[in-house]
Structures are given as structure tokens and as C-alpha cells.
Amino acid sequence: MQVRVYDDGAEDDCLFVLGWGNRCRHENVQWLVDRVAERYRVHAVELPTHITDVQREWVDPVREYAADIDEFALLAHSAGGLTTAHADLDGVTNRVYLSPWWASDFPLPDPVVDAIASLPVRTPCIPTGNIEAETIGDLATDAQLADGPDAASPAFLRTTRRAHATLPPARENAVAFCTLTDEVVDPRAIGARLPADRIRLYDGGHELFSSSARTRHVDTVLDALAEGPSAL
């Protein structure tokens, strides 16, 4: 896990846990970091890509890092949303999730997915497919797409499916931004965990910050970090 701190002198802290394959060097990630850094000292967390244990390699390192921040707003995207949903974090004021990965919608029957996940293989060998820019967001760059993971291991599939199945109840200070046409995560899982008045829909791809709709919603994201569900 890598953490980059953006400190422009703000008094408040924001822990921003990125999604699977997101990196701070990506232009669109940096766009959002820059907006958040106008109000917060941003701790941007890059999760390791090829893992075999969500708890040990994602949840525990984030929890241990957050323990050194007295009070903070939490912003989490995709796999970051899965990670932080499992993390008991002291000092969180509000939780804002961007397209949280709380379930997958595979184009295969569950028994087939279960059979693949049961294989004792840790090497990434399951292709993720050619993800188009529109799937991520119409502003997605070639460099960003090239950096995306192109394969996953059965062990990765196994541990993330286990993490989806064991999600704790959503916290009362949590809100989510998502698109109903998301092809990366299953938006139905977001609706199953949060009431409609704590969900803000947008038109675009999986990454709000890589979609043209970002300019219409970024202020609401920032307000939700500061005020919680009442901002929606």
C-alpha cells in the first residue's frame, strides 16, 4: 500500500482510498485530489493490485494508517469502498463512497464463478477484458486505461467474493455516488445497503472523476464529506 499526502495547509484531514488499479499519477485521480485538497489535507491511498487476502492486504493496512489520524472525512472509490466498509475506523466524521465495489455482476452463472474462485492459483490468469474508456468515464485517458489491471487470479476472486458476502451493515454517516449503468460494479448492491436519500446518481462511467458529470457533482461530494447525508 502506498500513501501520498497532499498538504496545502488545510486544518482538516481526508482519507481518500482509491480503487483497484487507480494511481495518484492518473490525470483524473489528480483532478479530484486537487478539488478535495482545497478543503482538506488529503491522504491518498493506493491499494496493491494483485492480492490474495482482502483483510490482510487491504483492510488492515488502511486501518493501521488511519489510526494515526485523530479525525477525518473518508472518501473511497470502488475497491476502496469495499476496503473501508470492512474497516473499523475511529475518528471518521463522514463516509462518501464513489461507485463502491460491494458486489460484482459477472456474465457467468454463480456455480461457474465459484468453481474458478476455488482454484488454488495465485497468479493473475483470468483476463479482465478490454475495458473501453466509456466504461470508466468519457474523460478516461489512454495512460489510465493502460495502467488498469488486465488479469486477476482465482485467489483474488475468492477473497473479494468473500469480502462481498461478509460486508457489515452500512454506517449511518455514509452516502454513495453511483451510476445505474455501471459495468464494473453492481449498483444494485449499493441500493441494497443504503436508502435512496443517501444515494446520488450521476450519468457517466464507473469513475465519477473520469466522467464529464464530475463538474456537476464535485461540490456535492465535498459538501457530503463535510456535512454527511444532509448534504444530499
KEPA-751685 format. One line per 8 residues: for each residue x negated, y negated, z of N, C-alpha, C. Coordinates in steps of 0.2 Angstrom, whole numbers, padded with zeros to 4 digits. Atoms other than C-alpha are relative to their C-alpha. Example, Ala and Ser with C-alpha at 12.3 -4.5 7.8 and 13.67 -1.06 7.14 Angstrom:
2
-0004 0006 0000 -0062 0022 0039 -0004 -0006 0000 ~ 0004 0006 -0001 -0068 0005 0036 0004 -0005 0003 .
END
This chain:
232
-0004 0006 0000 0000 0000 0000 -0004 -0006 0000 ~ 0003 0006 0001 -0006 -0017 -0005 0004 -0006 0002 ~ -0004 0006 -0002 0000 -0034 0003 -0004 -0006 -0002 ~ 0003 0007 0002 -0003 -0051 -0004 0004 -0005 0004 ~ -0004 0005 -0004 0001 -0066 0007 -0001 -0007 -0004 ~ 0000 0006 0003 0006 -0082 -0001 0002 -0005 0005 ~ -0001 0004 -0006 0005 -0096 0012 -0001 -0007 -0003 ~ 0000 0007 0002 0009 -0114 0006 0002 -0005 0006 .
-0001 0004 -0006 0011 -0120 0024 0007 0001 0003 ~ -0007 -0001 -0002 0029 -0114 0027 0000 0003 0007 ~ 0000 -0002 -0007 0034 -0111 0045 0003 0007 0001 ~ -0004 -0007 -0001 0045 -0095 0042 -0003 0005 -0005 ~ 0003 -0006 0004 0040 -0078 0035 0005 0004 -0003 ~ -0004 -0005 0004 0047 -0067 0022 -0004 0006 -0002 ~ 0003 -0006 0003 0043 -0049 0019 0003 0002 -0006 ~ -0002 -0002 0006 0045 -0045 0001 -0003 0007 -0002 .
0002 -0007 0002 0044 -0026 -0003 0002 0001 -0007 ~ -0002 0000 0007 0043 -0024 -0022 0002 0007 -0001 ~ -0003 -0007 0002 0050 -0009 -0032 -0006 0004 -0003 ~ 0004 -0005 0003 0042 0006 -0040 -0004 -0003 -0006 ~ 0004 0002 0005 0028 0000 -0051 0000 -0007 -0001 ~ 0000 0008 0000 0031 -0019 -0048 -0007 -0002 0003 ~ 0006 0002 -0003 0015 -0028 -0045 0000 -0008 0000 ~ -0001 0007 -0001 0012 -0046 -0040 -0003 -0004 -0006 .
0003 0003 0006 0002 -0049 -0056 0005 -0001 -0006 ~ -0005 0000 0005 0018 -0047 -0066 0003 -0007 0000 ~ -0002 0007 0001 0024 -0064 -0073 0007 -0001 0004 ~ -0007 0001 -0003 0042 -0061 -0067 0000 0001 0007 ~ 0001 -0001 -0007 0037 -0055 -0050 -0002 -0006 0003 ~ 0003 0006 -0002 0027 -0070 -0048 0004 -0006 0000 ~ -0005 0005 0000 0041 -0081 -0053 0004 0000 0006 ~ -0004 0000 -0006 0051 -0075 -0039 -0004 -0002 0006 .
0004 0002 -0006 0037 -0076 -0026 -0001 -0007 0000 ~ 0001 0007 0000 0034 -0094 -0031 0006 -0003 0003 ~ -0007 0003 -0002 0053 -0098 -0028 0000 0001 0008 ~ -0001 -0002 -0007 0053 -0089 -0011 -0006 -0004 0004 ~ 0005 0003 -0004 0036 -0097 -0006 0001 -0008 0001 ~ -0002 0007 -0002 0044 -0114 -0007 0003 -0001 0007 ~ -0003 0001 -0006 0053 -0110 0009 -0004 0005 0005 ~ 0003 -0005 -0005 0043 -0095 0017 -0007 0001 -0002 .
0006 -0003 0001 0026 -0088 0019 0002 0007 -0002 ~ -0002 -0006 0003 0028 -0073 0008 -0005 0006 0001 ~ 0004 -0006 0000 0021 -0056 0012 0002 0005 -0005 ~ -0002 -0004 0005 0022 -0047 -0004 -0003 0007 0000 ~ 0002 -0007 -0001 0021 -0028 -0003 0000 0004 -0006 ~ 0000 -0004 0005 0016 -0017 -0017 -0001 0007 0002 ~ 0000 -0007 -0003 0021 0001 -0014 -0005 0004 -0005 ~ 0003 -0004 0004 0010 0015 -0020 0004 0004 -0005 .
-0004 -0002 0005 0016 0023 -0036 0002 0008 0001 ~ -0001 -0007 0000 0014 0042 -0035 -0001 0003 0007 ~ 0000 -0002 -0007 0019 0048 -0018 0003 0007 0000 ~ -0003 -0006 -0001 0024 0064 -0011 0005 0000 0007 ~ -0004 0001 -0007 0032 0058 0006 0002 -0007 0001 ~ -0002 0006 -0001 0043 0043 0007 -0001 -0003 0007 ~ 0001 0003 -0007 0042 0041 0026 -0007 -0001 0001 ~ 0007 0001 -0002 0023 0043 0027 -0003 -0005 -0004 .
0004 0004 0004 0018 0034 0012 0003 -0007 -0002 ~ -0003 0006 0001 0031 0020 0010 0003 -0003 0007 ~ -0003 0003 -0006 0041 0018 0026 -0005 -0002 0006 ~ 0004 0001 -0006 0028 0020 0040 -0005 -0006 -0001 ~ 0005 0006 0001 0015 0008 0032 0004 -0007 0000 ~ -0003 0007 0000 0028 -0006 0029 0002 -0001 0007 ~ -0002 0002 -0007 0035 -0004 0047 -0006 -0002 0004 ~ 0006 0002 -0004 0017 -0005 0054 -0002 -0007 -0002 .
0002 0006 0002 0013 -0020 0044 0005 -0005 0003 ~ -0005 0005 -0003 0029 -0029 0049 0000 -0001 0007 ~ 0000 0000 -0007 0026 -0025 0067 -0004 -0006 0002 ~ 0004 0005 -0002 0013 -0039 0067 0003 -0007 -0002 ~ -0004 0006 0001 0026 -0052 0061 0005 -0001 0005 ~ -0005 0000 -0005 0036 -0059 0075 0008 -0001 -0002 ~ -0007 0000 0003 0052 -0064 0065 -0001 -0002 -0008 ~ 0001 0001 0008 0055 -0064 0046 0007 0002 -0003 .
-0005 -0002 0005 0068 -0063 0032 -0003 0006 -0004 ~ 0002 -0006 0004 0067 -0047 0022 0003 0000 -0007 ~ -0002 -0001 0007 0068 -0046 0003 -0003 0006 -0003 ~ 0003 -0007 0002 0067 -0029 -0005 0004 0001 -0007 ~ -0003 -0001 0006 0069 -0024 -0023 -0001 0008 -0001 ~ 0001 -0007 0002 0073 -0006 -0029 -0002 0005 0005 ~ 0003 -0005 -0005 0062 0007 -0021 -0002 -0004 0007 ~ 0001 0004 -0007 0058 -0007 -0008 0006 0000 0004 .
-0006 0000 -0004 0076 -0007 -0004 0001 0007 0003 ~ 0000 -0006 -0003 0075 0012 -0001 -0004 0001 0006 ~ 0005 0000 -0006 0060 0010 0010 0002 -0004 0006 ~ -0002 0004 -0006 0066 -0004 0021 0007 0002 0003 ~ -0006 -0003 -0003 0083 0004 0023 -0001 0005 0005 ~ 0002 -0005 -0005 0074 0018 0032 -0004 -0003 0006 ~ 0005 0002 -0005 0063 0007 0042 0003 -0004 0005 ~ -0002 0004 -0005 0067 0001 0059 -0005 -0006 0001 .
0004 0006 0000 0060 -0017 0059 0003 -0005 0005 ~ -0002 0005 -0005 0060 -0028 0074 -0001 -0007 -0003 ~ 0001 0007 0002 0062 -0047 0071 0003 -0002 -0007 ~ -0003 0002 0007 0072 -0046 0054 0006 -0005 0002 ~ -0006 0005 -0001 0084 -0061 0053 0005 0002 -0005 ~ -0004 -0002 0005 0092 -0056 0037 -0003 0004 -0005 ~ 0002 -0005 0005 0091 -0042 0024 0003 -0002 -0007 ~ -0003 0001 0007 0093 -0046 0005 -0003 0005 -0005 .
0002 -0005 0005 0092 -0032 -0007 0001 -0001 -0007 ~ 0000 0001 0007 0089 -0033 -0026 0000 0007 -0003 ~ -0001 -0006 0003 0096 -0018 -0035 -0003 0006 0004 ~ 0003 -0006 -0005 0092 -0006 -0020 0001 0007 -0003 ~ 0000 -0006 0002 0087 0011 -0025 0003 0005 0005 ~ -0003 -0004 -0005 0100 0020 -0014 0003 0007 -0003 ~ -0002 -0007 0003 0104 0034 -0027 -0002 -0001 -0007 ~ 0001 0000 0007 0100 0039 -0044 0006 0003 -0004 .
-0005 -0003 0004 0111 0044 -0058 -0003 0003 -0006 ~ 0004 -0003 0005 0102 0057 -0068 0005 0003 -0005 ~ -0004 -0003 0005 0109 0063 -0085 -0001 0008 0000 ~ 0001 -0007 0000 0107 0081 -0079 0004 0003 0006 ~ -0004 -0002 -0005 0118 0092 -0068 -0004 0001 0007 ~ 0004 0000 -0007 0113 0092 -0049 -0004 0006 0001 ~ 0004 -0006 -0001 0108 0110 -0049 -0007 0000 -0004 ~ 0006 0000 0004 0095 0107 -0063 -0005 -0005 0003 .
0004 0004 -0004 0088 0092 -0054 -0003 0003 0006 ~ 0002 -0004 -0006 0087 0102 -0038 -0005 0005 -0002 ~ 0005 -0005 0002 0078 0115 -0047 -0007 -0003 -0002 ~ 0006 0004 0001 0065 0103 -0054 -0003 -0002 0006 ~ 0003 0003 -0006 0063 0095 -0037 -0003 0005 0004 ~ 0003 -0005 -0004 0059 0111 -0029 -0006 0003 -0002 ~ 0006 -0003 0003 0044 0115 -0040 -0006 -0003 0005 ~ 0005 0002 -0004 0028 0115 -0029 -0006 -0004 -0004 .
0004 0003 0004 0020 0102 -0040 -0001 -0007 0002 ~ 0001 0007 -0002 0012 0085 -0035 -0002 -0004 -0006 ~ 0003 0004 0006 0005 0080 -0052 0006 -0003 -0004 ~ -0005 0003 0004 0016 0067 -0062 0001 0004 -0007 ~ -0001 -0004 0006 0023 0078 -0076 0007 -0001 -0003 ~ -0007 0001 0003 0041 0073 -0078 0001 -0007 -0003 ~ 0000 0006 0003 0042 0059 -0091 0006 -0005 0003 ~ -0005 0005 -0001 0052 0043 -0086 0004 -0002 -0006 .
-0004 0002 0006 0057 0040 -0104 -0003 -0007 -0002 ~ 0002 0007 0002 0054 0024 -0114 0005 -0005 0002 ~ -0004 0004 -0003 0062 0011 -0104 0000 -0007 -0004 ~ 0000 0006 0004 0067 -0004 -0115 0000 -0006 0004 ~ 0000 0006 -0004 0065 -0022 -0110 0007 -0002 0003 ~ -0007 0001 -0002 0084 -0024 -0109 0002 0003 0006 ~ -0002 -0004 -0006 0085 -0011 -0096 -0003 -0003 0006 ~ 0003 0003 -0005 0073 -0020 -0085 0003 -0007 0001 .
-0003 0007 0000 0079 -0038 -0090 -0003 -0003 -0006 ~ 0002 0003 0007 0078 -0048 -0106 -0006 -0004 0000 ~ 0006 0004 -0001 0063 -0058 -0099 -0006 0005 0001 ~ 0005 -0005 -0001 0053 -0042 -0096 -0006 -0001 -0005 ~ 0006 0001 0004 0035 -0044 -0103 -0003 0007 -0003 ~ 0004 -0006 0002 0025 -0031 -0113 -0004 0003 0005 ~ 0005 -0002 -0005 0012 -0031 -0100 0004 0004 0006 ~ -0004 -0003 -0006 0025 -0027 -0086 0003 0007 -0002 .
-0003 -0007 0002 0033 -0013 -0096 -0006 0005 -0001 ~ 0005 -0004 0001 0016 -0006 -0100 -0003 0003 0007 ~ 0002 -0002 -0007 0012 -0005 -0081 0005 0004 0003 ~ -0005 -0004 -0003 0028 0004 -0077 -0002 0007 0000 ~ 0002 -0007 0000 0026 0022 -0072 0003 0004 -0005 ~ -0003 -0004 0005 0028 0034 -0086 0002 0007 0001 ~ -0002 -0007 -0002 0030 0050 -0076 0000 0000 0007 ~ 0000 -0002 -0007 0034 0057 -0059 -0001 0007 0001 .
0001 -0007 -0002 0031 0073 -0050 0006 0003 0003 ~ -0006 -0004 -0004 0043 0086 -0043 0000 -0002 0007 ~ 0001 0002 -0007 0036 0081 -0026 0003 -0007 0001 ~ -0003 0007 -0001 0041 0063 -0029 0007 0000 -0001 ~ -0007 -0001 0001 0058 0068 -0035 0003 0003 0006 ~ -0002 -0003 -0006 0060 0079 -0020 0001 -0005 0006 ~ 0000 0004 -0006 0055 0066 -0007 0005 -0006 -0001 ~ -0005 0006 0001 0066 0052 -0015 0007 0002 0001 .
-0007 -0003 -0001 0081 0063 -0016 0002 0001 0007 ~ -0001 0000 -0007 0079 0067 0002 0001 -0006 0004 ~ -0001 0007 -0003 0077 0049 0007 0007 -0003 -0002 ~ -0006 0002 0002 0093 0045 -0003 0006 0004 0004 ~ -0005 -0004 -0003 0103 0059 0006 0000 -0002 0008 ~ 0001 0001 -0008 0097 0053 0024 0000 -0007 0001 ~ 0000 0008 -0001 0100 0034 0022 0004 -0001 0006 ~ -0004 0002 -0006 0105 0027 0039 0006 -0005 -0003 .
-0005 0005 0002 0121 0015 0039 -0004 -0007 -0002 ~ 0002 0007 0002 0118 -0002 0031 0000 -0005 0006 ~ 0000 0005 -0006 0114 -0016 0044 0005 -0005 -0002 ~ -0006 0005 0001 0127 -0030 0047 -0003 -0006 -0003 ~ 0003 0006 0003 0114 -0043 0041 -0002 0001 -0007 ~ 0002 -0002 0006 0112 -0035 0024 0005 -0002 -0006 ~ -0004 0001 0006 0118 -0041 0007 -0004 0003 -0006 ~ 0003 -0003 0006 0114 -0035 -0011 0002 -0004 -0006 .
-0001 0003 0006 0112 -0042 -0028 -0001 0006 -0005 ~ 0001 -0005 0004 0115 -0030 -0042 0004 -0001 -0007 ~ -0004 0000 0006 0122 -0027 -0060 0003 0007 -0001 ~ -0003 -0006 0000 0135 -0014 -0063 -0002 0004 -0006 ~ 0003 -0004 0005 0126 -0009 -0079 -0007 0002 0001 ~ 0007 -0003 -0002 0110 -0004 -0070 -0001 0007 -0003 ~ 0002 -0007 0002 0102 0011 -0079 -0005 0003 0004 ~ 0006 -0003 -0003 0088 0013 -0067 0003 0003 0007 .
-0003 -0003 -0006 0098 0015 -0050 0007 0000 -0001 ~ -0007 -0001 0000 0116 0020 -0047 0003 -0006 0004 ~ -0003 0005 -0004 0126 0004 -0042 0006 0003 0004 ~ -0006 -0003 -0004 0140 0015 -0035 -0003 0001 0007 ~ 0003 -0001 -0006 0128 0019 -0021 0000 -0007 0004 ~ 0000 0007 -0003 0127 0000 -0017 0007 -0001 0003 ~ -0007 0001 -0002 0146 -0001 -0017 0002 0004 0006 ~ -0002 -0005 -0006 0147 0014 -0005 -0002 -0002 0006 .
0003 0002 -0007 0136 0006 0008 0002 -0007 0002 ~ -0002 0007 -0002 0141 -0012 0008 0007 -0002 -0003 ~ -0007 0003 0002 0158 -0021 0007 -0001 -0005 -0006 ~ 0000 0004 0006 0162 -0031 -0008 -0002 -0007 0001 ~ 0002 0007 -0002 0160 -0048 0001 -0008 0000 0002 ~ 0007 0000 -0001 0142 -0043 0004 -0004 0002 -0006 ~ 0003 -0002 0006 0138 -0039 -0014 0001 -0006 -0005 ~ -0001 0005 0006 0134 -0052 -0028 -0002 0003 -0006 .
0001 -0003 0007 0135 -0046 -0046 -0003 -0005 -0004 ~ 0003 0004 0005 0125 -0053 -0060 0000 0004 -0006 ~ 0000 -0003 0007 0124 -0050 -0079 -0008 0000 -0001 ~ 0007 -0001 0001 0107 -0043 -0083 -0003 0007 0001 ~ 0003 -0006 -0001 0095 -0029 -0081 -0002 0002 0007 ~ 0002 -0003 -0007 0088 -0019 -0066 -0003 -0005 0004 ~ 0004 0005 -0004 0077 -0033 -0061 0003 -0007 -0001 ~ -0003 0006 0000 0086 -0049 -0057 -0005 -0005 -0002 .
0006 0005 0002 0069 -0059 -0058 -0002 0001 -0007 ~ 0002 -0001 0007 0067 -0052 -0075 0005 -0001 -0005 ~ -0006 0001 0004 0084 -0057 -0082 0001 -0007 0000 ~ -0002 0007 0001 0090 -0074 -0088 0004 -0002 0005 ~ -0005 0002 -0005 0103 -0074 -0075 -0004 -0002 0007 ~ 0004 0002 -0006 0089 -0077 -0062 0001 -0007 0002 ~ -0001 0007 -0001 0091 -0096 -0063 0007 -0002 0003 ~ -0006 0001 -0003 0109 -0095 -0058 0001 0003 0007 .
0000 -0003 -0006 0106 -0084 -0043 -0005 -0001 0005 ~ 0005 0000 -0004 0090 -0088 -0036 0001 -0004 0007 ~ -0001 0005 -0006 0096 -0102 -0024 0005 0004 0005 ~ -0004 -0005 -0004 0109 -0089 -0018 -0004 0005 0004 ~ 0004 -0004 -0004 0096 -0077 -0014 -0004 -0003 0005 ~ 0004 0004 -0006 0086 -0090 -0004 0005 -0002 0005 ~ -0005 0002 -0005 0102 -0095 0005 0001 0006 0004 ~ -0001 -0006 -0003 0105 -0077 0009 -0005 0002 0005 .
0006 -0001 -0004 0088 -0075 0016 0000 -0004 0007 ~ 0000 0005 -0005 0091 -0090 0027 0006 0001 0005 ~ -0007 0000 -0004 0110 -0088 0032 0003 0007 0000 ~ -0003 -0006 0000 0114 -0070 0029 0006 0001 -0004 ~ -0005 -0002 0004 0130 -0063 0022 0005 -0007 -0001 ~ -0004 0006 0000 0139 -0080 0025 -0002 -0004 -0007 ~ 0002 0004 0006 0129 -0087 0010 0003 0002 -0006 ~ -0003 -0002 0006 0138 -0077 -0002 0008 -0002 0000 .
END
